[in-house]
């Protein structure tokens, strides 16, 4: 689960506008928002910059750890 959609909407950006900023197809943004595509680190950084946030907040904040990760 990620917070791309939440941050995109807070900035009043469409999927297409965000896609153009990070140089990917609109469909890629849709897949990321629906957890059907794992973006590269490079794309994660571009998304965080475009959405004016950091990687932790965008992709990992609020995700519960499993027993194996503790």
PyMOL Python script that loads the backbone (N, CA, C, O; Angstrom):
from pymol import cmd

cmd.read_pdbstr("""\
ATOM      1  N   UNK A   1       0.846  -1.182   0.000  1.00  0.00           N
ATOM      2  CA  UNK A   1       0.000   0.000   0.000  1.00  0.00           C
ATOM      3  C   UNK A   1       0.890   1.243   0.000  1.00  0.00           C
ATOM      4  O   UNK A   1       1.898   1.292   0.705  1.00  0.00           O
ATOM      5  N   UNK A   2       0.515   2.233  -0.784  1.00  0.00           N
ATOM      6  CA  UNK A   2       1.266   3.481  -0.814  1.00  0.00           C
ATOM      7  C   UNK A   2       0.288   4.652  -0.743  1.00  0.00           C
ATOM      8  O   UNK A   2      -0.929   4.466  -0.754  1.00  0.00           O
ATOM      9  N   UNK A   3       0.834   5.840  -0.671  1.00  0.00           N
ATOM     10  CA  UNK A   3       0.009   7.029  -0.505  1.00  0.00           C
ATOM     11  C   UNK A   3       0.113   7.976  -1.701  1.00  0.00           C
ATOM     12  O   UNK A   3      -0.096   9.182  -1.565  1.00  0.00           O
ATOM     13  N   UNK A   4       0.435   7.429  -2.862  1.00  0.00           N
ATOM     14  CA  UNK A   4       0.593   8.256  -4.062  1.00  0.00           C
ATOM     15  C   UNK A   4      -0.714   8.969  -4.389  1.00  0.00           C
ATOM     16  O   UNK A   4      -0.714  10.183  -4.597  1.00  0.00           O
ATOM     17  N   UNK A   5      -1.818   8.247  -4.439  1.00  0.00           N
ATOM     18  CA  UNK A   5      -3.109   8.853  -4.781  1.00  0.00           C
ATOM     19  C   UNK A   5      -3.465   9.970  -3.794  1.00  0.00           C
ATOM     20  O   UNK A   5      -3.889  11.053  -4.196  1.00  0.00           O
ATOM     21  N   UNK A   6      -3.290   9.698  -2.519  1.00  0.00           N
ATOM     22  CA  UNK A   6      -3.608  10.687  -1.483  1.00  0.00           C
ATOM     23  C   UNK A   6      -2.817  11.980  -1.690  1.00  0.00           C
ATOM     24  O   UNK A   6      -3.385  13.070  -1.641  1.00  0.00           O
ATOM     25  N   UNK A   7      -1.532  11.862  -1.916  1.00  0.00           N
ATOM     26  CA  UNK A   7      -0.695  13.049  -2.109  1.00  0.00           C
ATOM     27  C   UNK A   7      -1.000  13.738  -3.437  1.00  0.00           C
ATOM     28  O   UNK A   7      -0.996  14.967  -3.513  1.00  0.00           O
ATOM     29  N   UNK A   8      -1.261  12.966  -4.472  1.00  0.00           N
ATOM     30  CA  UNK A   8      -1.595  13.544  -5.786  1.00  0.00           C
ATOM     31  C   UNK A   8      -2.866  14.376  -5.687  1.00  0.00           C
ATOM     32  O   UNK A   8      -2.928  15.498  -6.189  1.00  0.00           O
ATOM     33  N   UNK A   9      -3.878  13.815  -5.034  1.00  0.00           N
ATOM     34  CA  UNK A   9      -5.150  14.537  -4.910  1.00  0.00           C
ATOM     35  C   UNK A   9      -5.008  15.776  -4.033  1.00  0.00           C
ATOM     36  O   UNK A   9      -5.645  16.798  -4.290  1.00  0.00           O
ATOM     37  N   UNK A  10      -4.182  15.687  -3.008  1.00  0.00           N
ATOM     38  CA  UNK A  10      -3.965  16.846  -2.135  1.00  0.00           C
ATOM     39  C   UNK A  10      -3.361  18.014  -2.914  1.00  0.00           C
ATOM     40  O   UNK A  10      -3.612  19.178  -2.601  1.00  0.00           O
ATOM     41  N   UNK A  11      -2.565  17.689  -3.930  1.00  0.00           N
ATOM     42  CA  UNK A  11      -1.969  18.729  -4.776  1.00  0.00           C
ATOM     43  C   UNK A  11      -2.831  19.068  -5.985  1.00  0.00           C
ATOM     44  O   UNK A  11      -2.442  19.872  -6.831  1.00  0.00           O
ATOM     45  N   UNK A  12      -4.008  18.444  -6.058  1.00  0.00           N
ATOM     46  CA  UNK A  12      -4.959  18.672  -7.147  1.00  0.00           C
ATOM     47  C   UNK A  12      -4.347  18.364  -8.520  1.00  0.00           C
ATOM     48  O   UNK A  12      -4.556  19.094  -9.489  1.00  0.00           O
ATOM     49  N   UNK A  13      -3.596  17.278  -8.576  1.00  0.00           N
ATOM     50  CA  UNK A  13      -2.999  16.831  -9.837  1.00  0.00           C
ATOM     51  C   UNK A  13      -3.792  15.654 -10.390  1.00  0.00           C
ATOM     52  O   UNK A  13      -4.247  14.796  -9.633  1.00  0.00           O
ATOM     53  N   UNK A  14      -3.954  15.614 -11.687  1.00  0.00           N
ATOM     54  CA  UNK A  14      -4.545  14.435 -12.321  1.00  0.00           C
ATOM     55  C   UNK A  14      -3.447  13.382 -12.479  1.00  0.00           C
ATOM     56  O   UNK A  14      -2.260  13.682 -12.351  1.00  0.00           O
ATOM     57  N   UNK A  15      -3.857  12.164 -12.756  1.00  0.00           N
ATOM     58  CA  UNK A  15      -2.869  11.124 -13.025  1.00  0.00           C
ATOM     59  C   UNK A  15      -2.002  11.515 -14.218  1.00  0.00           C
ATOM     60  O   UNK A  15      -0.792  11.289 -14.211  1.00  0.00           O
ATOM     61  N   UNK A  16      -2.612  12.094 -15.225  1.00  0.00           N
ATOM     62  CA  UNK A  16      -1.869  12.496 -16.421  1.00  0.00           C
ATOM     63  C   UNK A  16      -0.841  13.580 -16.099  1.00  0.00           C
ATOM     64  O   UNK A  16       0.292  13.521 -16.575  1.00  0.00           O
ATOM     65  N   UNK A  17      -1.228  14.557 -15.301  1.00  0.00           N
ATOM     66  CA  UNK A  17      -0.292  15.628 -14.940  1.00  0.00           C
ATOM     67  C   UNK A  17       0.905  15.072 -14.171  1.00  0.00           C
ATOM     68  O   UNK A  17       2.051  15.435 -14.437  1.00  0.00           O
ATOM     69  N   UNK A  18       0.623  14.190 -13.217  1.00  0.00           N
ATOM     70  CA  UNK A  18       1.715  13.591 -12.453  1.00  0.00           C
ATOM     71  C   UNK A  18       2.596  12.738 -13.360  1.00  0.00           C
ATOM     72  O   UNK A  18       3.823  12.787 -13.272  1.00  0.00           O
ATOM     73  N   UNK A  19       1.967  11.963 -14.223  1.00  0.00           N
ATOM     74  CA  UNK A  19       2.717  11.110 -15.147  1.00  0.00           C
ATOM     75  C   UNK A  19       3.668  11.941 -16.008  1.00  0.00           C
ATOM     76  O   UNK A  19       4.815  11.549 -16.222  1.00  0.00           O
ATOM     77  N   UNK A  20       3.206  13.066 -16.492  1.00  0.00           N
ATOM     78  CA  UNK A  20       4.059  13.929 -17.320  1.00  0.00           C
ATOM     79  C   UNK A  20       5.234  14.475 -16.513  1.00  0.00           C
ATOM     80  O   UNK A  20       6.349  14.582 -17.024  1.00  0.00           O
ATOM     81  N   UNK A  21       4.979  14.820 -15.251  1.00  0.00           N
ATOM     82  CA  UNK A  21       6.055  15.352 -14.405  1.00  0.00           C
ATOM     83  C   UNK A  21       7.156  14.328 -14.160  1.00  0.00           C
ATOM     84  O   UNK A  21       8.335  14.676 -14.096  1.00  0.00           O
ATOM     85  N   UNK A  22       6.764  13.060 -14.022  1.00  0.00           N
ATOM     86  CA  UNK A  22       7.756  12.021 -13.710  1.00  0.00           C
ATOM     87  C   UNK A  22       8.140  11.192 -14.935  1.00  0.00           C
ATOM     88  O   UNK A  22       8.890  10.221 -14.834  1.00  0.00           O
ATOM     89  N   UNK A  23       7.617  11.590 -16.080  1.00  0.00           N
ATOM     90  CA  UNK A  23       7.974  11.002 -17.380  1.00  0.00           C
ATOM     91  C   UNK A  23       7.625   9.519 -17.504  1.00  0.00           C
ATOM     92  O   UNK A  23       8.451   8.701 -17.909  1.00  0.00           O
ATOM     93  N   UNK A  24       6.376   9.192 -17.143  1.00  0.00           N
ATOM     94  CA  UNK A  24       5.844   7.837 -17.354  1.00  0.00           C
ATOM     95  C   UNK A  24       4.446   7.961 -17.951  1.00  0.00           C
ATOM     96  O   UNK A  24       3.904   9.062 -18.052  1.00  0.00           O
ATOM     97  N   UNK A  25       3.874   6.845 -18.343  1.00  0.00           N
ATOM     98  CA  UNK A  25       2.508   6.835 -18.870  1.00  0.00           C
ATOM     99  C   UNK A  25       1.501   6.990 -17.726  1.00  0.00           C
ATOM    100  O   UNK A  25       1.769   6.590 -16.593  1.00  0.00           O
ATOM    101  N   UNK A  26       0.351   7.572 -18.036  1.00  0.00           N
ATOM    102  CA  UNK A  26      -0.706   7.710 -17.038  1.00  0.00           C
ATOM    103  C   UNK A  26      -1.072   6.357 -16.442  1.00  0.00           C
ATOM    104  O   UNK A  26      -1.359   6.253 -15.249  1.00  0.00           O
ATOM    105  N   UNK A  27      -1.060   5.326 -17.276  1.00  0.00           N
ATOM    106  CA  UNK A  27      -1.415   3.984 -16.813  1.00  0.00           C
ATOM    107  C   UNK A  27      -0.450   3.494 -15.735  1.00  0.00           C
ATOM    108  O   UNK A  27      -0.844   2.747 -14.840  1.00  0.00           O
ATOM    109  N   UNK A  28       0.795   3.909 -15.820  1.00  0.00           N
ATOM    110  CA  UNK A  28       1.780   3.525 -14.802  1.00  0.00           C
ATOM    111  C   UNK A  28       1.402   4.116 -13.455  1.00  0.00           C
ATOM    112  O   UNK A  28       1.504   3.443 -12.429  1.00  0.00           O
ATOM    113  N   UNK A  29       0.967   5.365 -13.451  1.00  0.00           N
ATOM    114  CA  UNK A  29       0.528   6.002 -12.205  1.00  0.00           C
ATOM    115  C   UNK A  29      -0.672   5.247 -11.643  1.00  0.00           C
ATOM    116  O   UNK A  29      -0.745   4.993 -10.441  1.00  0.00           O
ATOM    117  N   UNK A  30      -1.600   4.894 -12.508  1.00  0.00           N
ATOM    118  CA  UNK A  30      -2.774   4.139 -12.074  1.00  0.00           C
ATOM    119  C   UNK A  30      -2.367   2.809 -11.445  1.00  0.00           C
ATOM    120  O   UNK A  30      -2.879   2.437 -10.390  1.00  0.00           O
ATOM    121  N   UNK A  31      -1.462   2.105 -12.081  1.00  0.00           N
ATOM    122  CA  UNK A  31      -1.008   0.813 -11.548  1.00  0.00           C
ATOM    123  C   UNK A  31      -0.300   0.978 -10.203  1.00  0.00           C
ATOM    124  O   UNK A  31      -0.492   0.166  -9.299  1.00  0.00           O
ATOM    125  N   UNK A  32       0.508   2.015 -10.070  1.00  0.00           N
ATOM    126  CA  UNK A  32       1.201   2.271  -8.802  1.00  0.00           C
ATOM    127  C   UNK A  32       0.183   2.562  -7.707  1.00  0.00           C
ATOM    128  O   UNK A  32       0.270   2.012  -6.609  1.00  0.00           O
ATOM    129  N   UNK A  33      -0.782   3.428  -8.007  1.00  0.00           N
ATOM    130  CA  UNK A  33      -1.795   3.785  -7.009  1.00  0.00           C
ATOM    131  C   UNK A  33      -2.625   2.583  -6.568  1.00  0.00           C
ATOM    132  O   UNK A  33      -3.118   2.545  -5.440  1.00  0.00           O
ATOM    133  N   UNK A  34      -2.777   1.621  -7.441  1.00  0.00           N
ATOM    134  CA  UNK A  34      -3.571   0.432  -7.122  1.00  0.00           C
ATOM    135  C   UNK A  34      -2.707  -0.760  -6.701  1.00  0.00           C
ATOM    136  O   UNK A  34      -3.178  -1.897  -6.680  1.00  0.00           O
ATOM    137  N   UNK A  35      -1.452  -0.495  -6.368  1.00  0.00           N
ATOM    138  CA  UNK A  35      -0.518  -1.528  -5.895  1.00  0.00           C
ATOM    139  C   UNK A  35      -0.387  -2.700  -6.851  1.00  0.00           C
ATOM    140  O   UNK A  35      -0.285  -3.852  -6.428  1.00  0.00           O
ATOM    141  N   UNK A  36      -0.389  -2.400  -8.144  1.00  0.00           N
ATOM    142  CA  UNK A  36      -0.232  -3.450  -9.151  1.00  0.00           C
ATOM    143  C   UNK A  36       1.088  -3.308  -9.903  1.00  0.00           C
ATOM    144  O   UNK A  36       1.350  -4.036 -10.860  1.00  0.00           O
ATOM    145  N   UNK A  37       1.914  -2.365  -9.460  1.00  0.00           N
ATOM    146  CA  UNK A  37       3.209  -2.137 -10.098  1.00  0.00           C
ATOM    147  C   UNK A  37       4.166  -1.620  -9.036  1.00  0.00           C
ATOM    148  O   UNK A  37       3.836  -0.697  -8.291  1.00  0.00           O
ATOM    149  N   UNK A  38       5.334  -2.205  -8.967  1.00  0.00           N
ATOM    150  CA  UNK A  38       6.360  -1.751  -8.032  1.00  0.00           C
ATOM    151  C   UNK A  38       7.347  -0.867  -8.784  1.00  0.00           C
ATOM    152  O   UNK A  38       8.138  -1.362  -9.587  1.00  0.00           O
ATOM    153  N   UNK A  39       7.305   0.432  -8.530  1.00  0.00           N
ATOM    154  CA  UNK A  39       8.185   1.342  -9.257  1.00  0.00           C
ATOM    155  C   UNK A  39       9.649   1.173  -8.852  1.00  0.00           C
ATOM    156  O   UNK A  39       9.957   0.741  -7.741  1.00  0.00           O
ATOM    157  N   UNK A  40      10.528   1.519  -9.764  1.00  0.00           N
ATOM    158  CA  UNK A  40      11.967   1.502  -9.476  1.00  0.00           C
ATOM    159  C   UNK A  40      12.278   2.576  -8.438  1.00  0.00           C
ATOM    160  O   UNK A  40      11.469   3.473  -8.199  1.00  0.00           O
ATOM    161  N   UNK A  41      13.443   2.478  -7.830  1.00  0.00           N
ATOM    162  CA  UNK A  41      13.857   3.492  -6.866  1.00  0.00           C
ATOM    163  C   UNK A  41      13.907   4.862  -7.528  1.00  0.00           C
ATOM    164  O   UNK A  41      13.498   5.856  -6.927  1.00  0.00           O
ATOM    165  N   UNK A  42      14.400   4.924  -8.747  1.00  0.00           N
ATOM    166  CA  UNK A  42      14.468   6.185  -9.483  1.00  0.00           C
ATOM    167  C   UNK A  42      13.078   6.809  -9.629  1.00  0.00           C
ATOM    168  O   UNK A  42      12.906   8.009  -9.417  1.00  0.00           O
ATOM    169  N   UNK A  43      12.099   5.996  -9.989  1.00  0.00           N
ATOM    170  CA  UNK A  43      10.738   6.509 -10.144  1.00  0.00           C
ATOM    171  C   UNK A  43      10.151   6.901  -8.791  1.00  0.00           C
ATOM    172  O   UNK A  43       9.430   7.895  -8.702  1.00  0.00           O
ATOM    173  N   UNK A  44      10.441   6.147  -7.751  1.00  0.00           N
ATOM    174  CA  UNK A  44       9.960   6.497  -6.409  1.00  0.00           C
ATOM    175  C   UNK A  44      10.469   7.878  -6.000  1.00  0.00           C
ATOM    176  O   UNK A  44       9.726   8.686  -5.442  1.00  0.00           O
ATOM    177  N   UNK A  45      11.736   8.133  -6.284  1.00  0.00           N
ATOM    178  CA  UNK A  45      12.322   9.435  -5.954  1.00  0.00           C
ATOM    179  C   UNK A  45      11.649  10.541  -6.754  1.00  0.00           C
ATOM    180  O   UNK A  45      11.328  11.594  -6.204  1.00  0.00           O
ATOM    181  N   UNK A  46      11.433  10.315  -8.043  1.00  0.00           N
ATOM    182  CA  UNK A  46      10.746  11.313  -8.877  1.00  0.00           C
ATOM    183  C   UNK A  46       9.341  11.587  -8.355  1.00  0.00           C
ATOM    184  O   UNK A  46       8.905  12.737  -8.311  1.00  0.00           O
ATOM    185  N   UNK A  47       8.633  10.532  -7.961  1.00  0.00           N
ATOM    186  CA  UNK A  47       7.277  10.701  -7.426  1.00  0.00           C
ATOM    187  C   UNK A  47       7.302  11.507  -6.135  1.00  0.00           C
ATOM    188  O   UNK A  47       6.496  12.420  -5.955  1.00  0.00           O
ATOM    189  N   UNK A  48       8.215  11.178  -5.243  1.00  0.00           N
ATOM    190  CA  UNK A  48       8.306  11.901  -3.974  1.00  0.00           C
ATOM    191  C   UNK A  48       8.593  13.382  -4.212  1.00  0.00           C
ATOM    192  O   UNK A  48       7.990  14.243  -3.572  1.00  0.00           O
ATOM    193  N   UNK A  49       9.503  13.676  -5.121  1.00  0.00           N
ATOM    194  CA  UNK A  49       9.812  15.074  -5.426  1.00  0.00           C
ATOM    195  C   UNK A  49       8.613  15.787  -6.041  1.00  0.00           C
ATOM    196  O   UNK A  49       8.290  16.908  -5.649  1.00  0.00           O
ATOM    197  N   UNK A  50       7.958  15.149  -6.996  1.00  0.00           N
ATOM    198  CA  UNK A  50       6.800  15.759  -7.659  1.00  0.00           C
ATOM    199  C   UNK A  50       5.649  15.975  -6.682  1.00  0.00           C
ATOM    200  O   UNK A  50       4.887  16.933  -6.811  1.00  0.00           O
ATOM    201  N   UNK A  51       5.528  15.079  -5.707  1.00  0.00           N
ATOM    202  CA  UNK A  51       4.425  15.160  -4.745  1.00  0.00           C
ATOM    203  C   UNK A  51       4.820  15.904  -3.469  1.00  0.00           C
ATOM    204  O   UNK A  51       4.060  15.954  -2.503  1.00  0.00           O
ATOM    205  N   UNK A  52       6.024  16.479  -3.486  1.00  0.00           N
ATOM    206  CA  UNK A  52       6.507  17.320  -2.388  1.00  0.00           C
ATOM    207  C   UNK A  52       6.478  16.594  -1.041  1.00  0.00           C
ATOM    208  O   UNK A  52       5.995  17.121  -0.040  1.00  0.00           O
ATOM    209  N   UNK A  53       7.003  15.384  -1.047  1.00  0.00           N
ATOM    210  CA  UNK A  53       7.069  14.591   0.176  1.00  0.00           C
ATOM    211  C   UNK A  53       8.342  13.758   0.138  1.00  0.00           C
ATOM    212  O   UNK A  53       9.180  13.937  -0.746  1.00  0.00           O
ATOM    213  N   UNK A  54       8.486  12.859   1.085  1.00  0.00           N
ATOM    214  CA  UNK A  54       9.668  12.000   1.107  1.00  0.00           C
ATOM    215  C   UNK A  54       9.266  10.546   0.863  1.00  0.00           C
ATOM    216  O   UNK A  54       8.090  10.191   0.946  1.00  0.00           O
ATOM    217  N   UNK A  55      10.252   9.722   0.564  1.00  0.00           N
ATOM    218  CA  UNK A  55       9.988   8.319   0.241  1.00  0.00           C
ATOM    219  C   UNK A  55       9.296   7.587   1.383  1.00  0.00           C
ATOM    220  O   UNK A  55       8.359   6.823   1.152  1.00  0.00           O
ATOM    221  N   UNK A  56       9.746   7.812   2.607  1.00  0.00           N
ATOM    222  CA  UNK A  56       9.160   7.123   3.751  1.00  0.00           C
ATOM    223  C   UNK A  56       7.669   7.415   3.868  1.00  0.00           C
ATOM    224  O   UNK A  56       6.862   6.499   4.024  1.00  0.00           O
ATOM    225  N   UNK A  57       7.311   8.671   3.794  1.00  0.00           N
ATOM    226  CA  UNK A  57       5.904   9.063   3.895  1.00  0.00           C
ATOM    227  C   UNK A  57       5.090   8.497   2.745  1.00  0.00           C
ATOM    228  O   UNK A  57       3.965   8.041   2.944  1.00  0.00           O
ATOM    229  N   UNK A  58       5.640   8.524   1.566  1.00  0.00           N
ATOM    230  CA  UNK A  58       4.910   8.108   0.371  1.00  0.00           C
ATOM    231  C   UNK A  58       4.718   6.598   0.280  1.00  0.00           C
ATOM    232  O   UNK A  58       3.665   6.131  -0.155  1.00  0.00           O
ATOM    233  N   UNK A  59       5.719   5.839   0.685  1.00  0.00           N
ATOM    234  CA  UNK A  59       5.656   4.400   0.453  1.00  0.00           C
ATOM    235  C   UNK A  59       5.652   3.514   1.692  1.00  0.00           C
ATOM    236  O   UNK A  59       5.159   2.388   1.625  1.00  0.00           O
ATOM    237  N   UNK A  60       6.184   3.979   2.820  1.00  0.00           N
ATOM    238  CA  UNK A  60       6.320   3.054   3.943  1.00  0.00           C
ATOM    239  C   UNK A  60       5.637   3.487   5.224  1.00  0.00           C
ATOM    240  O   UNK A  60       5.381   2.642   6.082  1.00  0.00           O
ATOM    241  N   UNK A  61       5.336   4.739   5.390  1.00  0.00           N
ATOM    242  CA  UNK A  61       4.731   5.208   6.628  1.00  0.00           C
ATOM    243  C   UNK A  61       3.386   4.535   6.853  1.00  0.00           C
ATOM    244  O   UNK A  61       2.543   4.499   5.957  1.00  0.00           O
ATOM    245  N   UNK A  62       3.195   4.013   8.033  1.00  0.00           N
ATOM    246  CA  UNK A  62       1.914   3.400   8.371  1.00  0.00           C
ATOM    247  C   UNK A  62       1.798   1.943   7.983  1.00  0.00           C
ATOM    248  O   UNK A  62       0.784   1.307   8.270  1.00  0.00           O
ATOM    249  N   UNK A  63       2.813   1.403   7.338  1.00  0.00           N
ATOM    250  CA  UNK A  63       2.778  -0.014   6.981  1.00  0.00           C
ATOM    251  C   UNK A  63       3.235  -0.812   8.191  1.00  0.00           C
ATOM    252  O   UNK A  63       4.297  -0.551   8.756  1.00  0.00           O
ATOM    253  N   UNK A  64       2.427  -1.783   8.582  1.00  0.00           N
ATOM    254  CA  UNK A  64       2.769  -2.596   9.742  1.00  0.00           C
ATOM    255  C   UNK A  64       3.855  -3.601   9.383  1.00  0.00           C
ATOM    256  O   UNK A  64       3.889  -4.145   8.280  1.00  0.00           O
ATOM    257  N   UNK A  65       4.724  -3.825  10.330  1.00  0.00           N
ATOM    258  CA  UNK A  65       5.793  -4.798  10.143  1.00  0.00           C
ATOM    259  C   UNK A  65       5.277  -6.187  10.489  1.00  0.00           C
ATOM    260  O   UNK A  65       4.424  -6.345  11.362  1.00  0.00           O
ATOM    261  N   UNK A  66       5.795  -7.174   9.807  1.00  0.00           N
ATOM    262  CA  UNK A  66       5.462  -8.557  10.136  1.00  0.00           C
ATOM    263  C   UNK A  66       6.409  -9.032  11.230  1.00  0.00           C
ATOM    264  O   UNK A  66       7.416  -8.378  11.502  1.00  0.00           O
ATOM    265  N   UNK A  67       6.102 -10.151  11.853  1.00  0.00           N
ATOM    266  CA  UNK A  67       6.957 -10.691  12.910  1.00  0.00           C
ATOM    267  C   UNK A  67       8.375 -10.935  12.424  1.00  0.00           C
ATOM    268  O   UNK A  67       9.324 -10.781  13.193  1.00  0.00           O
ATOM    269  N   UNK A  68       8.536 -11.311  11.171  1.00  0.00           N
ATOM    270  CA  UNK A  68       9.860 -11.584  10.618  1.00  0.00           C
ATOM    271  C   UNK A  68      10.705 -10.327  10.458  1.00  0.00           C
ATOM    272  O   UNK A  68      11.930 -10.418  10.382  1.00  0.00           O
ATOM    273  N   UNK A  69      10.079  -9.162  10.406  1.00  0.00           N
ATOM    274  CA  UNK A  69      10.805  -7.910  10.185  1.00  0.00           C
ATOM    275  C   UNK A  69      11.179  -7.214  11.486  1.00  0.00           C
ATOM    276  O   UNK A  69      11.938  -6.245  11.459  1.00  0.00           O
ATOM    277  N   UNK A  70      10.674  -7.672  12.614  1.00  0.00           N
ATOM    278  CA  UNK A  70      10.946  -7.009  13.898  1.00  0.00           C
ATOM    279  C   UNK A  70      12.324  -7.325  14.416  1.00  0.00           C
ATOM    280  O   UNK A  70      12.708  -6.847  15.483  1.00  0.00           O
TER     281      UNK A  70
END
""", "prot")
cmd.dss("prot")
cmd.show_as("cartoon", "prot")
cmd.util.cbc("prot")
cmd.orient("prot")
